[in-house]
Amino acid sequence: MDFFKYIHAVGTGVKGNRDLSFEESKDMMTQILDQSVPNEQIAAFLLGWRLKPETTEEFRGALAACDANIQRSEVKNSIELGYPFDGKAKNPYIFPLVAKVLESHGLNLVVAGDEKQPAKDGITIKEIITQIDLTANVHYFDRKNFFSKLHQLTGIRNRLGLRTSFSTIEKLSGVTQSDFAITGIFHKPFVKKYSEILKGRYKKIALIQGNEGTPELFSKGRLWMVDDHKTQEYIIDPEHFGIHYKKSWDKITRKESLEQLNNPSDEYLKLAELNAAIYLFVTENAQSIDEAYEKVKETTF
């Protein structure tokens, strides 16, 4: 179908804009992934689509096109962690320490990475993965290998320099067919959006007010557990568990990020244990976060 039809649908203003159908959105995303239209048209559509804004049906159609281009590998007893591809700018990652706690519990962590995407100039998963030793229960997937067509759009996205709709749909790719997944959100309205977009793609999805939009809890926040029938909300406060970690508000370097992982403070280790407990709870290995935390406290670094 003529791609200009899609640009017209999202780029003519409030009176002229319209929502795409599932099939139209699938075709639109197929053409973008194939790069069968000029880069200028791709950038124009991505900008207009976000401003329109996107609908659940459009997101689901776009995901269907993505699904057709992803090479999957099964990882049993796993939880997929959905990280933003623009990295973390102010705090280190904690998943390598969480993995150490969970190794004795038989739970695998799935993470995906790529070159940096707009718009936050953070430290990416890929940068950390290549600079640190990981336990065997961390399964890293480079998007260049499992979803090369989206990887190949990196240049266009960086030249555009803005967040696009890809930022919403790319964090959880289903690369390992995990039953469970968790990703970070900033605001409660995204709970409904993500639950509708990802419905039926996992046995259970968790959404968390994670640090810098990641699935990592650093301070008091909410966790939402979503399945096909209901959504349950939980408030998690590290201080309830005797944890008093102070997150950073200043930008850190990759060297500083790695230093905190290689030589973690006692409070950072406790925070890793809490995050491990959250993942055990999400994957139905405990009836509550308190019970899960008691389990992980038996694990020592």
WONORKA-V207277 format. One record per residue. N is the residue number from 1. RES is the residue in three letters. SS is DSSP state (hx for helix, st for strand, lp for the rest). BURIAL is I if it has 24 or more other ideal C-beta (glycine too) atoms within 12 Angstrom, else O. Layout:
n = (N/N)
res = (RES/RES)
ss = (SS/SS)
burial = (BURIAL/BURIAL)
This chain:
n = (1/2/3/4/5/6/7/8/9/10/11/12/13/14/15/16/17/18/19/20/21/22/23/24/25/26/27/28/29/30/31/32/33/34/35/36/37/38/39/40/41/42/43/44/45/46/47/48/49/50/51/52/53/54/55/56/57/58/59/60/61/62/63/64/65/66/67/68/69/70/71/72/73/74/75/76/77/78/79/80/81/82/83/84/85/86/87/88/89/90/91/92/93/94/95/96/97/98/99/100/101/102/103/104/105/106/107/108/109/110/111/112/113/114/115/116/117/118/119/120/121/122/123/124/125/126/127/128/129/130/131/132/133/134/135/136/137/138/139/140/141/142/143/144/145/146/147/148/149/150/151/152/153/154/155/156/157/158/159/160/161/162/163/164/165/166/167/168/169/170/171/172/173/174/175/176/177/178/179/180/181/182/183/184/185/186/187/188/189/190/191/192/193/194/195/196/197/198/199/200/201/202/203/204/205/206/207/208/209/210/211/212/213/214/215/216/217/218/219/220/221/222/223/224/225/226/227/228/229/230/231/232/233/234/235/236/237/238/239/240/241/242/243/244/245/246/247/248/249/250/251/252/253/254/255/256/257/258/259/260/261/262/263/264/265/266/267/268/269/270/271/272/273/274/275/276/277/278/279/280/281/282/283/284/285/286/287/288/289/290/291/292/293/294/295/296/297/298/299/300/301)
res = (MET/ASP/PHE/PHE/LYS/TYR/ILE/HIS/ALA/VAL/GLY/THR/GLY/VAL/LYS/GLY/ASN/ARG/ASP/LEU/SER/PHE/GLU/GLU/SER/LYS/ASP/MET/MET/THR/GLN/ILE/LEU/ASP/GLN/SER/VAL/PRO/ASN/GLU/GLN/ILE/ALA/ALA/PHE/LEU/LEU/GLY/TRP/ARG/LEU/LYS/PRO/GLU/THR/THR/GLU/GLU/PHE/ARG/GLY/ALA/LEU/ALA/ALA/CYS/ASP/ALA/ASN/ILE/GLN/ARG/SER/GLU/VAL/LYS/ASN/SER/ILE/GLU/LEU/GLY/TYR/PRO/PHE/ASP/GLY/LYS/ALA/LYS/ASN/PRO/TYR/ILE/PHE/PRO/LEU/VAL/ALA/LYS/VAL/LEU/GLU/SER/HIS/GLY/LEU/ASN/LEU/VAL/VAL/ALA/GLY/ASP/GLU/LYS/GLN/PRO/ALA/LYS/ASP/GLY/ILE/THR/ILE/LYS/GLU/ILE/ILE/THR/GLN/ILE/ASP/LEU/THR/ALA/ASN/VAL/HIS/TYR/PHE/ASP/ARG/LYS/ASN/PHE/PHE/SER/LYS/LEU/HIS/GLN/LEU/THR/GLY/ILE/ARG/ASN/ARG/LEU/GLY/LEU/ARG/THR/SER/PHE/SER/THR/ILE/GLU/LYS/LEU/SER/GLY/VAL/THR/GLN/SER/ASP/PHE/ALA/ILE/THR/GLY/ILE/PHE/HIS/LYS/PRO/PHE/VAL/LYS/LYS/TYR/SER/GLU/ILE/LEU/LYS/GLY/ARG/TYR/LYS/LYS/ILE/ALA/LEU/ILE/GLN/GLY/ASN/GLU/GLY/THR/PRO/GLU/LEU/PHE/SER/LYS/GLY/ARG/LEU/TRP/MET/VAL/ASP/ASP/HIS/LYS/THR/GLN/GLU/TYR/ILE/ILE/ASP/PRO/GLU/HIS/PHE/GLY/ILE/HIS/TYR/LYS/LYS/SER/TRP/ASP/LYS/ILE/THR/ARG/LYS/GLU/SER/LEU/GLU/GLN/LEU/ASN/ASN/PRO/SER/ASP/GLU/TYR/LEU/LYS/LEU/ALA/GLU/LEU/ASN/ALA/ALA/ILE/TYR/LEU/PHE/VAL/THR/GLU/ASN/ALA/GLN/SER/ILE/ASP/GLU/ALA/TYR/GLU/LYS/VAL/LYS/GLU/THR/THR/PHE)
ss = (lp/lp/lp/hx/hx/hx/hx/hx/hx/hx/hx/lp/lp/lp/lp/lp/lp/lp/lp/lp/lp/hx/hx/hx/hx/hx/hx/hx/hx/hx/hx/hx/hx/hx/lp/lp/lp/lp/hx/hx/hx/hx/hx/hx/hx/hx/hx/hx/hx/hx/hx/hx/lp/lp/lp/hx/hx/hx/hx/hx/hx/hx/hx/hx/hx/hx/hx/lp/lp/lp/lp/lp/lp/lp/lp/lp/lp/st/st/st/st/st/lp/lp/lp/lp/lp/st/lp/lp/lp/lp/lp/lp/hx/hx/hx/hx/hx/hx/hx/hx/hx/lp/lp/lp/lp/st/st/st/st/st/st/lp/lp/lp/lp/lp/lp/lp/lp/lp/st/lp/hx/hx/hx/hx/hx/lp/lp/lp/lp/lp/lp/lp/lp/st/st/st/st/st/hx/hx/hx/hx/lp/hx/hx/hx/hx/lp/lp/hx/hx/hx/hx/hx/hx/hx/lp/lp/lp/lp/lp/hx/hx/hx/hx/lp/lp/lp/lp/lp/lp/lp/lp/lp/lp/st/st/st/st/st/lp/lp/lp/lp/hx/hx/hx/hx/hx/hx/hx/hx/hx/lp/lp/lp/lp/lp/lp/st/st/st/st/st/lp/lp/hx/hx/hx/lp/lp/lp/lp/lp/lp/lp/st/st/st/st/st/st/lp/lp/lp/lp/st/st/st/st/st/st/lp/hx/hx/hx/hx/lp/lp/lp/lp/lp/lp/lp/lp/lp/lp/lp/lp/hx/hx/hx/hx/hx/hx/hx/hx/hx/lp/lp/lp/hx/hx/hx/hx/hx/hx/hx/hx/hx/hx/hx/hx/hx/hx/hx/hx/hx/lp/lp/lp/lp/lp/lp/hx/hx/hx/hx/hx/hx/hx/hx/hx/lp/lp/lp/lp)
burial = (O/O/I/O/O/I/I/O/I/I/I/O/O/O/O/O/O/O/O/I/O/O/O/I/I/I/I/I/I/I/I/I/I/O/I/O/I/O/O/O/I/I/I/I/I/I/I/I/I/I/O/I/O/I/I/I/O/I/I/I/I/I/I/I/I/I/I/O/I/I/I/O/O/O/I/O/I/I/I/I/I/I/I/I/I/I/I/I/I/I/I/I/I/I/I/I/I/I/I/I/I/I/I/O/I/O/I/I/I/I/I/I/I/I/O/I/I/I/O/I/O/I/I/I/I/I/I/I/I/O/O/I/O/I/I/O/I/I/I/I/I/I/I/O/O/I/I/O/I/I/I/O/I/I/O/I/I/O/O/I/O/O/I/I/I/I/I/I/I/I/I/I/I/I/I/I/I/I/I/I/I/I/I/I/I/I/O/O/O/I/I/O/I/I/I/I/I/I/O/O/I/I/I/I/I/I/I/I/I/I/I/I/I/I/I/I/I/I/I/O/I/I/I/I/I/I/O/O/O/O/I/O/O/I/O/I/O/I/O/O/I/O/I/O/I/O/I/O/O/O/O/I/O/I/O/O/I/O/O/I/I/O/O/I/O/O/I/I/I/I/I/I/I/I/I/I/I/I/I/I/I/I/I/O/I/O/O/O/I/O/O/I/I/O/I/I/O/O/I/O/O)
